[in-house]
């Protein structure tokens, strides 16, 4: 647990969390029209952690354009520090077209060729962190992956990873899977989802979980998310499942559920350490499912907290 000592004992302080990954503009198209949101999996997690009280830095690629100005302003509003990697192709954009019901995703060239510059400022953000979260990183880029591994070698650094592959951004599926699996072996927690299993493995989420749990030297806990079927944590012999928590109101948009879930789990780890018992994982996962349930009752991917009477995670 992170904390400061006072005359009254130890109280939680914000953990220093550095998130590495994507920041973009999400354009949502459906029968009601077109709307834009600031988004990206890593950005969503960074903002979610800031809303939960952590001291957060986001390392992401931005262009020199109006979209980048909007993203910078959004991050300032939520108190997230930003370390920019420059993009000659402009800022990433994703189009989610839901006019026919099922969403179809398209990404611009900047998103497909996203990159992180591991310069002195980025390295300092990693060196200062209590936790590092990697989400939607280009694991299929050998040069970038080698640079990522090189900068997280500090033995005491706790790393959490969400591969978050996207078909429209994936250049080499086999390379992505190989490097993602290697990085999972370096992490204390890895998040995988049912869509990840389909895209990377062409198999079920259960099969993907078994693959990670039986890797030589496997040590990371696995957070497996299955949409409306909730989530399960596998940590050594421990397996804890939680359904989505029922809250008042209808489900509006599931886009941010996975990122909200990860933010809540990272927040728990930041304040209490990695859960080491069935009861501890049950409490952490229940809090995460409650936050996810509150988030999906609003449009967009911004993490939402449940009302006080419904229980707010500490």
N, C-alpha and C positions, 0 to 999 in steps of 0.2 A: 504494500500500500504506500502511495506517495503521501507525504504529509509534513507538517511543520510542528515542532514541539513548543507548547506554550505552558503557562503555569497550570492550566486546566487539563493538560494532557496533549494528545495528538489530534489535529484536525486535518481533514483532507485539503490539499492544495491542488490547483490546476496542474495537471501533468503537461509536460512539453511534448506534443505529438507532431511529428512531421509526416505529411501525407504526400506521396508521390504518385502522379498519374495524369488524368485528363481533366481539362476544363473546356467547355464548349457552349454553344448556343443550341438548345433543343427547340426545334420547330415542330409543333404538334398540329397536324391536320386531321380534321374529322368533319362529320356532317355539319357541325356548328360553325366551321370556318378554320382559320389558322391563328395560332397563338405562339409566342416565343417565351422560353424560360431560360435563365442561366442554369447550366447543368454540367453533366459529366459525372461519372461514378466517383472519382476521387474528390472532385469539388463537393459533391453531395455529402460524402463522408466527412470532409473537413468542416463544412458548415454545421453538419449535425453534431460533431464533437464540440464545436464552439458553443452551440446552443445548450449542450449538456454541461458546459462550464470548463472545458479544457482550453489550454493555451496552444493554439493550432497554427502551424505553418503549412501552406500548400505549395508544392513544387509542381509547376505545370507549364505547358507551352502556350504562348499567346502571340498573336500577330500585332502589327501596327495598324489597327483598324477600329472602327466604331464598336464592333463586337467585343474586342479586348477592353475598351474603355468601360463598357457596360459590366463586364465580368469583374474588373478591378473595383468598380464602385460597389457592386454587390458584395464582394468579399470584405471590403471596408465596413459596410453596414453591419456585417455579422462578426466583425472583429477577427477575421482570419488574416494572418500575415501571408504575403505572397512573394515567392521567389520565382521569377519568370525565366523560362527558356525561350529564346526568340524563334520566330517562325517566318521564313521568307514567303510562305504560302498563305499567310493570314491565319486567322483564328479558326479552330475546328467548328464544324457545324454538323448536327445530326437532324435529319428529317424523319419524323415518325408519322407515317400516313395511316390513319385509321378510318378512312372514308368508307372502306368496305367491311369494317368490323375488326378483323384481325390486323394488328399493326404490321406495317412493312417499314424497314429502316433503310435509309440512305445516308452516306457520309461523304463530305466533300474531300478534296485531295489533301487538305491540311490534316484532317482527322486520320486519313489512311496512311499518311507519312509522318505521323506525330513523332516527336523526339524530345528527350530530356538532355539538357546540357549539364554535365556533372562538373561544374566549375567550382571555384573557391567558395562562393556564396551558398551554393547547394550543399557542398560538403560541410560547411559550418552549420547549416540547418540540421543536417543529420547528426553531426557530432554533438550538438546541444540537446538532442531529443532523448526523452525517456522511452518513447515508443515510436516506431516507424510503421506506417501503413502503406502498402503498395497496392494500388487498384487500377485496373485497366492499363497496365504497362505493356509496351510492345515486346513481349517475351520472344517473339519470332525474329527480333533483330539481334543478331549475335553480338555486335559491337556494343549496343546499348546494354544488353544483358550482362556482358562481362564488366562493364563500368558499374552497373548497379551492384553486382556481387562484390566488387572491389571496395565500394564505399560503405558497406554494411558489415565489415569484418570485426568491428568492436565486439569482443566476446560477451559483454554484459548487455548489449543492445537487444531489446525485445522487438521482433519483427512480426507483423501480421500481413497476410497477403490475400487478395481477392483477384483471381485471374481475370474475371469479367471479360472473356473474349466476345467479340462482335463479328459476325460473319462479314460485314462490309468493311471491316478494318483489319481482317486477318490475311496476312500475306502468305504465311507458311504454317499450316496447321500442325504438322509433325514437329517442326522446330519450336513452336509455341508450347506444345504439350511437354516436350522434353525439358525445356528450360523452366517451365512452370513447376513441373515435378521436382526438379533440382532445387528450386527456390523454396518449395514447400518443406523440403528437408532442412532448411535453414530457419524456418519460422516457428513461433510458438503456437500460432493458430492460422489455419487456412480456411477460407470460405469458398465453397463450390456450390453450384446450383444445378437444377435439373436441365436447364438450357445449356449450361456449360458442358454437361455430360454428353448431350446430344451432339453438340457442335464439335467438341474435341475428340470424343471417343466413339461417337455413333452408337452409344449404349445408354443404359439407364443410370440414374443417379446412384442407385445401390451398387451397381458395378463400378462406378467411378470411386465411390467411397471405399469399396474393397481394395481397389487398386492402390489407393493412397495408404490405407492401413497396413498393407502387406509389403510396402516398399522396404528394402533393406535399410535398417537404421531409422525407421519412421519414428518420429518423436512428437510431431505437432498434433495438436487437437484439430479436429475437422468439424467445421460448421457447415452442415448440408441443408440448404434451403430448397423447399419444394412448393413455392407459391402458396396456393390456398390450403395445401396440406401441412403447412407449418414448417418447422425446422427441427433438426436433430443434431446434437453434439456427440461426437465420438472422441473419447480421450482415454487411450489405453483400454482397459476393460470396461470403462464406463460408457454407457449410451443413454442419453437423456433426450426425450422428445417433448416438444410443446406445440400445441395447435395455435393458430391465430386466435388472439383474444377477442371475444365478442364485445364490441362497444356500441353505444347508440349511434344511429345515423347510418346512411347507406355508403357503400364503397364507391368512391368517385374515380380514383386513378391509382393503379397499382405500380406505377413507374418507379416510385421511390422506396418501395417496401424493402428490397434487399439491402440498399445502402443504409436505410434507417436501422435495420436489424444489425448490420455490421457496426454502425456508429455506437449503438447501445452496448454491444458486447465489448468493443474497444474501450468505451468509457468505464465499464465495470473492471476490466483488466487494469486500466490506468489507475483506478482508485483502490482496488482490492487485490490486485495480482491475478494471475491465471487461476480460475477455480480449481480446487484440488479434491473435490468430493462430489458425489451425486447431488447432495442438497445444495451445494454452492452453484453447480451448473444449472440446476433447476430454477433457482432464484434468478440467475443472470439471464437465462433464456426466457423466463416469464416476463421479465422487464423488457427484453428486446421485442418479444411478440406484442406486448402492450403498446410500445412506441410505434412499431410497424402498423398496428391496427389503427392508431390515431393518424398516422401519416397518410394512409390510403383513403381516408375520408376527406381529403382535400386534393384539388388539382395540382399537378406538378410534383416534384421530388423533394421539396423542402421537408426536413424532419419536423414532425409535430409532436408535442407532448400531450398526453391525455390530461383531461381536467383533473383537478386535485382530488375530487371525490372518487375518481376511478383509479387513483394510485399513480404517483409519479416516481420513477426510479431515482434512487439516490446516487 
